[in-house]
């Protein structure tokens, strides 16, 4: 029996890429939401240690999750 990999037909391959792109986008949005939530919890000392000003934090927290 031949065990070589056959490429997916073009239509199925395109659908696979579409779902992977959608999954990647959703994970990106989730990461934005999570990291901004963590940023909101930092106190002034922690912000200073990270080199982030209060104004920079406020600008970042004002962004929607998809940006």
HELIX and SHEET records of a PDB file:
HELIX    1   1 UNK A   10  UNK A   41  1                                  32    
HELIX    2   2 UNK A   44  UNK A   50  1                                   7    
HELIX    3   3 UNK A   54  UNK A   62  1                                   9    
END                                                                             
